Amino acid sequence: MFKRFVAATLLACASVAPVLAQDLAGVDIPYERHVLDNGLTVLIHVDDTAPQAFVNVYYKVGSRDEQIGRTGFAHLFEHLMFNGSENYDEEYFAPVQDVGGSLNGDTSFDRTRYYQTVPNTALERVLWLESDRMGHLLGAVTQEKLDQQRGVVQNEKRRGDNRPYSQIFPKLISALHPEGHPYNWMPIGSMEDLDAASLE
């Protein structure tokens, strides 16, 4: 039964791909591309139809970069990076929400991303916050913050594990990738590995 489910899922994904490519064939979004001296790639698209700015930061770090015994660490770092930096040692929600903006982040197998939508007058604030946590995180990570965010991540895992049919995707992932393969586990990691995470 499970093997038939896997085969049907893969077939469905394969049949959708050509349709998506066809739909995107005529899409042309103008943008500027800059690569900074440190390797950071910046893409800029200007659209003056609304007085808002959208900032999306991708780190090429996800659960594929973890190792057995340290699963869930990329997602844990995603949470820790919301808890402030050396030059702004507070949660990052208030300075964005205070100007009417919204923000969030997520972690997948291949990347971690943060995104904010703010009034365009707050763009500089968001860029400063992003750059500060990018360059000045470690001095702001404390045992208290680690324990707090570990608890938040573990609570997310419990909520996810308690949903109906929640174990189908993790079983599918482990069936498709052999043990030790970087895609063999879910980005949220295991409770045991999260418990073992230390400040060091």
Backbone bond lengths (Angstrom), bond angles and torsions (degrees), N, CA, C in turn:
res aa  C-N    CA-C-N  psi(-1)  N-CA   C-N-CA  omega(-1)  CA-C   N-CA-C  phi
1 M - - - 1.453 - - 1.537 110.93 -
2 F 1.345 115.94 -47.21 1.463 120.15 -178.55 1.527 110.43 -64.12
3 K 1.343 117.29 -40.45 1.467 120.43 179.98 1.522 110.75 -64.17
4 R 1.338 117.59 -37.13 1.471 120.37 177.29 1.527 109.84 -65.90
5 F 1.349 116.35 -38.69 1.469 120.82 178.51 1.530 109.92 -62.00
6 V 1.340 116.87 -45.05 1.464 121.34 179.70 1.526 110.15 -61.75
7 A 1.330 116.99 -45.97 1.465 120.81 -179.12 1.526 110.91 -62.54
8 A 1.332 117.48 -42.62 1.465 121.15 179.86 1.522 111.01 -65.42
9 T 1.338 117.18 -38.86 1.462 121.55 179.31 1.524 110.63 -64.45
10 L 1.327 117.04 -46.44 1.463 120.66 179.95 1.522 111.20 -63.77
11 L 1.329 117.33 -39.35 1.459 121.31 178.84 1.529 110.32 -64.23
12 A 1.334 116.65 -42.33 1.465 120.64 179.58 1.527 110.79 -63.04
13 C 1.328 117.47 -42.47 1.471 121.21 179.18 1.519 110.62 -64.07
14 A 1.323 117.54 -42.07 1.464 121.39 -178.70 1.521 111.59 -65.90
15 S 1.339 117.35 -34.68 1.463 119.60 -177.81 1.525 112.27 -77.07
16 V 1.334 118.47 -20.96 1.461 122.15 -179.79 1.529 111.24 -82.77
17 A 1.319 118.71 -31.10 1.470 122.51 -174.01 1.529 113.32 -55.36
18 P 1.347 121.00 -48.22 1.473 119.26 -179.57 1.528 113.19 -62.85
19 V 1.321 117.50 -33.96 1.467 121.08 178.90 1.529 109.64 -64.51
20 L 1.348 117.43 -44.68 1.460 120.53 179.78 1.521 111.13 -62.83
21 A 1.321 117.65 -43.25 1.467 121.17 178.95 1.522 111.06 -61.18
22 Q 1.320 116.44 -40.46 1.465 120.82 179.29 1.524 110.33 -65.29
23 D 1.325 118.31 -42.01 1.459 121.85 179.92 1.524 112.20 -63.93
24 L 1.326 117.83 -31.44 1.457 121.72 -176.30 1.527 113.47 -90.33
25 A 1.311 117.57 -5.94 1.467 121.07 -174.56 1.523 112.58 -57.20
26 G 1.325 119.57 -36.32 1.456 121.82 -177.12 1.516 114.39 -93.74
27 V 1.335 118.21 3.44 1.460 121.28 -177.59 1.531 109.68 -82.09
28 D 1.322 116.03 127.04 1.459 121.30 177.98 1.518 108.07 -136.57
29 I 1.328 117.04 106.28 1.462 122.40 -179.28 1.527 108.07 -107.22
30 P 1.325 118.08 113.57 1.473 119.56 -178.87 1.534 111.10 -69.58
31 Y 1.320 115.91 140.53 1.459 120.31 178.94 1.525 109.99 -156.41
32 E 1.333 113.98 160.38 1.461 121.55 172.99 1.517 107.59 -104.55
33 R 1.325 116.39 143.74 1.466 121.48 178.65 1.524 108.22 -122.89
34 H 1.332 115.70 127.60 1.465 121.60 178.19 1.521 108.35 -129.31
35 V 1.317 117.55 137.56 1.458 121.89 173.83 1.525 106.83 -115.13
36 L 1.334 115.59 118.47 1.464 120.28 -178.27 1.523 110.66 -78.25
37 D 1.326 116.70 167.44 1.465 121.72 -178.49 1.525 112.59 -58.96
38 N 1.340 116.84 -29.61 1.467 119.82 -179.50 1.534 112.59 -85.52
39 G 1.337 118.02 3.65 1.460 121.38 178.15 1.518 114.38 96.21
40 L 1.323 117.49 -9.87 1.462 120.43 179.58 1.527 109.58 -64.36
41 T 1.314 116.56 127.37 1.463 121.85 177.82 1.524 108.53 -98.25
42 V 1.325 116.94 128.36 1.463 122.57 -178.60 1.526 108.34 -118.74
43 L 1.329 116.06 124.84 1.459 122.51 174.85 1.521 107.88 -110.34
44 I 1.334 117.43 131.44 1.461 122.02 -178.13 1.524 108.69 -125.16
45 H 1.319 115.63 125.36 1.463 122.06 174.08 1.525 107.20 -124.49
46 V 1.318 117.90 127.85 1.462 122.16 -179.54 1.523 108.74 -106.08
47 D 1.340 115.08 127.63 1.460 122.41 176.41 1.527 106.10 -137.85
48 D 1.320 117.52 110.34 1.469 122.22 -174.38 1.530 113.80 -89.16
49 T 1.325 117.98 14.22 1.461 119.29 -177.38 1.523 113.24 -72.96
50 A 1.341 118.06 -18.71 1.468 121.06 177.24 1.527 107.87 -142.77
51 P 1.339 117.93 146.36 1.475 120.63 -177.89 1.529 111.66 -81.55
52 Q 1.327 116.94 54.28 1.455 121.91 -178.45 1.519 110.43 -128.19
53 A 1.311 115.16 157.05 1.463 121.42 173.93 1.524 107.73 -124.18
54 F 1.306 115.60 139.03 1.463 122.27 178.38 1.522 107.61 -119.59
55 V 1.310 116.48 123.34 1.464 121.94 179.98 1.515 107.95 -116.93
56 N 1.309 115.37 127.83 1.462 121.87 -178.49 1.521 107.04 -130.39
57 V 1.328 118.00 117.59 1.460 122.36 -178.67 1.520 108.72 -114.75
58 Y 1.330 115.30 123.26 1.460 121.99 178.26 1.523 109.73 -108.65
59 Y 1.316 116.15 130.59 1.458 122.79 169.14 1.518 106.83 -106.19
60 K 1.312 117.54 133.68 1.467 120.60 179.50 1.528 109.64 -81.38
61 V 1.317 115.80 55.69 1.456 122.71 178.85 1.522 107.60 -137.34
62 G 1.308 115.47 123.60 1.455 121.33 177.24 1.511 109.85 -144.31
63 S 1.319 116.13 -165.40 1.463 119.00 -176.94 1.523 112.35 -66.29
64 R 1.332 118.74 -19.81 1.475 120.43 177.40 1.524 111.50 -64.43
65 D 1.335 117.76 -20.27 1.458 121.89 -179.17 1.524 112.83 -89.14
66 E 1.325 116.90 0.68 1.465 121.37 -179.70 1.532 109.87 -87.73
67 Q 1.303 115.05 177.59 1.452 120.86 174.81 1.524 109.09 -132.03
68 I 1.301 115.71 159.99 1.463 119.94 178.25 1.527 108.06 -59.32
69 G 1.319 115.31 133.67 1.464 121.18 -175.57 1.522 112.24 97.70
70 R 1.338 116.06 -14.97 1.465 120.84 178.06 1.524 109.66 -134.90
71 T 1.307 116.97 43.46 1.463 120.25 179.03 1.525 109.30 -81.11
72 G 1.324 115.32 149.92 1.458 121.42 179.82 1.516 113.90 87.23
73 F 1.349 117.67 -1.12 1.465 120.08 -175.73 1.522 112.03 -70.18
74 A 1.335 118.90 -36.62 1.469 120.65 179.05 1.531 109.75 -61.48
75 H 1.322 115.98 -43.25 1.465 120.46 179.06 1.526 110.49 -67.73
76 L 1.330 117.30 -38.78 1.459 120.76 177.42 1.531 110.46 -61.90
77 F 1.339 117.25 -41.88 1.471 120.05 176.83 1.525 111.40 -65.17
78 E 1.336 117.38 -34.94 1.470 119.11 175.75 1.525 109.58 -55.41
79 H 1.332 116.16 -44.99 1.464 120.34 -179.97 1.523 111.21 -67.48
80 L 1.326 117.34 -43.70 1.467 120.05 -179.21 1.522 111.63 -61.10
81 M 1.333 116.99 -30.82 1.464 120.18 -178.23 1.532 112.63 -75.35
82 F 1.331 117.75 -6.26 1.465 121.12 171.39 1.524 110.84 -88.67
83 N 1.327 117.78 -10.04 1.463 122.62 -171.30 1.518 114.14 -93.04
84 G 1.306 118.04 14.31 1.454 120.03 176.25 1.507 113.19 105.61
85 S 1.324 113.85 171.69 1.457 122.28 -178.27 1.525 107.84 -137.28
86 E 1.312 115.73 -178.00 1.470 119.19 -176.33 1.529 112.26 -63.26
87 N 1.334 118.22 -31.17 1.461 120.82 -177.84 1.526 113.53 -100.27
88 Y 1.314 117.17 -8.23 1.468 121.74 173.18 1.525 107.00 -143.87
89 D 1.305 115.73 85.68 1.467 121.50 -171.32 1.533 111.57 -89.36
90 E 1.310 114.86 54.58 1.462 122.93 176.03 1.527 107.46 -138.66
91 E 1.338 117.02 168.02 1.462 119.06 174.98 1.523 109.95 -63.81
92 Y 1.328 116.59 146.65 1.459 121.72 -174.69 1.532 113.51 -80.41
93 F 1.306 117.81 -4.14 1.465 120.00 -176.58 1.531 112.03 -70.72
94 A 1.325 117.92 -46.03 1.465 121.39 -174.29 1.526 113.75 -58.25
95 P 1.338 120.63 -49.00 1.473 118.17 -176.62 1.524 113.87 -67.30
96 V 1.310 117.49 -18.62 1.467 120.07 176.42 1.528 109.94 -89.18
97 Q 1.322 115.98 -45.05 1.472 119.52 -178.47 1.522 112.03 -70.61
98 D 1.338 117.79 -28.19 1.472 121.25 179.27 1.527 112.48 -61.92
99 V 1.330 117.47 -26.03 1.469 120.77 179.66 1.532 110.85 -100.54
100 G 1.341 117.10 11.36 1.461 120.60 178.17 1.515 114.19 87.66
101 G 1.323 116.83 16.50 1.460 120.35 -178.96 1.521 112.96 -94.65
102 S 1.314 114.37 173.51 1.467 121.08 175.38 1.525 108.20 -132.34
103 L 1.316 116.38 155.65 1.453 120.63 -177.67 1.513 110.64 -155.07
104 N 1.310 115.26 158.67 1.458 121.47 174.32 1.521 107.95 -169.73
105 G 1.311 115.18 -175.08 1.455 121.48 178.15 1.511 109.18 -160.96
106 D 1.317 116.07 167.23 1.458 120.42 175.69 1.515 109.71 -159.29
107 T 1.319 114.78 162.84 1.454 122.01 -178.68 1.515 108.85 -128.37
108 S 1.327 116.41 136.66 1.461 120.86 177.02 1.529 108.23 -124.58
109 F 1.308 116.11 -167.25 1.462 120.76 178.07 1.521 111.58 -63.34
110 D 1.337 117.38 -36.35 1.465 121.82 -169.22 1.517 115.62 -108.70
111 R 1.334 118.89 -13.94 1.459 118.85 -173.93 1.518 111.21 -160.74
112 T 1.332 113.86 164.41 1.468 122.48 171.11 1.517 105.76 -123.26
113 R 1.329 116.87 136.55 1.466 118.29 179.70 1.523 110.45 -134.85
114 Y 1.327 113.23 153.33 1.466 123.32 174.49 1.518 106.82 -127.71
115 Y 1.326 116.60 140.35 1.458 118.67 179.97 1.518 110.41 -143.70
116 Q 1.340 114.16 143.26 1.455 122.58 179.92 1.524 109.65 -137.38
117 T 1.315 115.47 144.05 1.455 122.03 169.14 1.524 106.46 -121.57
118 V 1.335 116.03 122.93 1.464 120.94 -176.02 1.527 109.55 -138.74
119 P 1.323 117.45 162.08 1.465 118.73 168.99 1.527 108.66 -57.21
120 N 1.328 117.25 145.27 1.470 118.39 -174.35 1.531 112.93 -61.71
121 T 1.320 117.96 -18.58 1.465 120.31 176.80 1.530 112.15 -72.26
122 A 1.344 117.40 -13.20 1.468 121.37 -179.48 1.528 112.50 -103.05
123 L 1.317 117.61 8.76 1.467 120.69 -178.66 1.521 112.00 -58.20
124 E 1.322 117.46 -44.84 1.467 120.39 -178.47 1.535 110.73 -61.45
125 R 1.322 117.77 -38.35 1.463 121.89 179.26 1.529 110.46 -61.19
126 V 1.327 115.72 -46.38 1.462 120.24 -177.97 1.529 110.56 -66.36
127 L 1.319 117.25 -42.05 1.465 120.10 178.81 1.527 111.19 -63.50
128 W 1.332 117.18 -37.94 1.461 120.26 177.18 1.522 110.45 -64.70
129 L 1.343 117.60 -46.21 1.465 120.57 179.04 1.527 111.39 -59.60
130 E 1.322 116.13 -44.78 1.465 119.75 179.35 1.528 111.21 -62.53
131 S 1.330 116.30 -45.12 1.463 118.87 -177.50 1.526 110.68 -67.73
132 D 1.332 117.61 -33.67 1.458 118.94 -178.13 1.519 111.40 -71.50
133 R 1.328 117.68 -40.55 1.466 116.44 178.41 1.526 111.30 -73.33
134 M 1.333 115.99 -23.81 1.458 119.62 176.71 1.536 110.72 -69.17
135 G 1.308 116.89 -38.39 1.458 120.09 -174.73 1.508 116.28 -106.25
136 H 1.335 117.89 -14.11 1.469 120.36 -172.94 1.525 112.22 -138.29
137 L 1.326 116.56 50.22 1.467 121.00 -178.10 1.521 112.77 -87.95
138 L 1.318 117.43 -49.21 1.466 121.05 -164.60 1.523 113.91 -58.00
139 G 1.321 118.15 -37.58 1.458 119.89 -179.89 1.513 113.72 -66.93
140 A 1.328 117.28 -14.89 1.469 120.96 -178.71 1.529 112.61 -98.78
141 V 1.335 117.71 -8.08 1.472 120.31 -179.10 1.525 108.73 -83.07
142 T 1.319 115.75 121.56 1.467 121.80 -179.80 1.527 109.36 -119.54
143 Q 1.327 115.46 168.38 1.465 120.05 177.17 1.527 110.40 -61.53
144 E 1.314 116.75 -38.99 1.472 120.81 179.11 1.530 111.28 -61.28
145 K 1.343 116.64 -45.26 1.466 119.98 178.98 1.519 111.26 -66.63
146 L 1.329 116.91 -40.11 1.462 119.96 177.63 1.523 110.76 -60.62
147 D 1.323 117.06 -47.08 1.471 120.49 -179.34 1.523 111.25 -62.98
148 Q 1.341 115.90 -41.49 1.463 119.94 -179.80 1.526 110.86 -63.38
149 Q 1.326 117.31 -49.85 1.465 120.18 -176.51 1.525 112.30 -72.13
150 R 1.327 117.70 -30.75 1.456 120.43 173.56 1.537 109.21 -60.38
151 G 1.333 115.80 -42.58 1.461 120.48 178.36 1.527 112.02 -64.23
152 V 1.340 116.89 -39.41 1.467 120.80 178.73 1.525 110.14 -64.78
153 V 1.334 116.98 -45.36 1.464 121.10 179.95 1.533 110.10 -63.94
154 Q 1.316 117.30 -43.12 1.461 119.77 179.84 1.530 111.18 -65.31
155 N 1.324 116.80 -33.86 1.459 119.49 176.02 1.530 110.63 -67.64
156 E 1.336 117.30 -39.51 1.472 120.68 174.72 1.532 110.15 -59.26
157 K 1.330 115.97 -41.69 1.465 119.95 179.86 1.525 110.31 -64.33
158 R 1.327 117.37 -44.56 1.475 120.22 178.66 1.532 111.03 -59.62
159 R 1.343 116.05 -45.10 1.465 119.68 179.53 1.519 110.84 -61.09
160 G 1.328 116.54 -43.28 1.457 120.47 179.10 1.516 112.01 -65.74
161 D 1.325 116.41 -43.48 1.470 120.32 -178.26 1.519 112.36 -66.54
162 N 1.311 117.79 -23.68 1.466 121.47 -177.25 1.524 113.64 -91.18
163 R 1.344 117.95 0.08 1.463 120.18 176.74 1.530 109.52 -77.48
164 P 1.332 117.69 150.30 1.470 119.60 175.76 1.532 111.04 -57.94
165 Y 1.287 116.31 138.54 1.472 124.79 177.37 1.525 112.86 61.92
166 S 1.315 117.53 20.76 1.466 120.71 -174.51 1.524 113.23 -67.68
167 Q 1.305 118.32 -19.63 1.464 120.24 -176.52 1.523 113.71 -89.81
168 I 1.338 117.50 -2.68 1.464 119.63 -178.28 1.529 111.16 -65.14
169 F 1.332 117.59 -50.60 1.467 119.93 -175.92 1.528 112.19 -65.28
170 P 1.354 119.96 -45.53 1.468 118.57 176.67 1.533 112.67 -58.66
171 K 1.325 117.61 -38.27 1.474 120.28 178.15 1.531 110.48 -68.12
172 L 1.309 116.41 -38.57 1.462 120.77 177.23 1.531 110.36 -62.39
173 I 1.321 116.73 -45.72 1.461 121.75 179.70 1.530 111.08 -60.55
174 S 1.325 117.15 -46.75 1.464 119.31 -178.08 1.524 111.58 -71.64
175 A 1.343 117.89 -26.82 1.466 120.49 177.31 1.535 110.85 -73.35
176 L 1.326 117.12 -32.66 1.462 120.90 -178.32 1.533 113.30 -82.22
177 H 1.339 116.87 -22.25 1.462 120.65 -176.22 1.529 109.07 -126.15
178 P 1.322 118.74 127.74 1.463 120.74 -177.21 1.527 111.94 -65.80
179 E 1.310 116.29 160.57 1.459 121.12 178.74 1.528 109.66 -57.80
180 G 1.324 116.13 135.72 1.461 121.40 -177.67 1.517 113.10 94.56
181 H 1.338 117.72 -17.18 1.465 121.85 177.08 1.528 108.24 -70.73
182 P 1.343 119.46 141.66 1.470 120.40 -176.12 1.528 115.01 -65.76
183 Y 1.339 118.16 -12.51 1.469 119.91 175.96 1.520 111.91 -103.66
184 N 1.325 118.00 16.77 1.463 121.99 -176.02 1.528 112.93 -78.33
185 W 1.323 118.72 -17.21 1.458 121.60 -178.28 1.524 110.21 -127.27
186 M 1.325 114.08 160.19 1.464 120.74 -179.72 1.535 110.44 -77.04
187 P 1.331 118.06 150.20 1.466 120.84 -179.58 1.529 114.06 -57.46
188 I 1.320 118.53 -26.13 1.466 119.73 -178.99 1.516 111.68 -70.01
189 G 1.342 118.21 -21.01 1.463 121.19 176.88 1.512 112.75 80.19
190 S 1.326 114.78 -170.66 1.463 120.62 -179.15 1.523 109.84 -107.94
191 M 1.321 116.15 153.87 1.466 121.09 178.32 1.524 110.44 -59.36
192 E 1.331 116.60 -40.88 1.467 120.75 -177.02 1.533 111.00 -63.66
193 D 1.338 116.25 -43.30 1.462 119.04 -179.89 1.523 111.33 -67.64
194 L 1.333 116.76 -39.53 1.459 119.56 178.05 1.523 110.71 -64.76
195 D 1.347 117.31 -38.53 1.458 120.91 176.43 1.528 111.48 -61.10
196 A 1.326 115.56 -34.95 1.475 120.18 -175.90 1.518 113.12 -81.55
197 A 1.324 118.82 -9.04 1.471 120.70 -179.13 1.520 110.19 -63.19
198 S 1.319 115.98 128.83 1.460 120.67 178.72 1.521 110.07 -115.32
199 L 1.302 116.56 164.05 1.460 121.45 178.03 1.527 110.32 -61.36
200 E 1.312 117.33 -35.62 1.462 121.39 178.54 1.513 111.04 -62.61
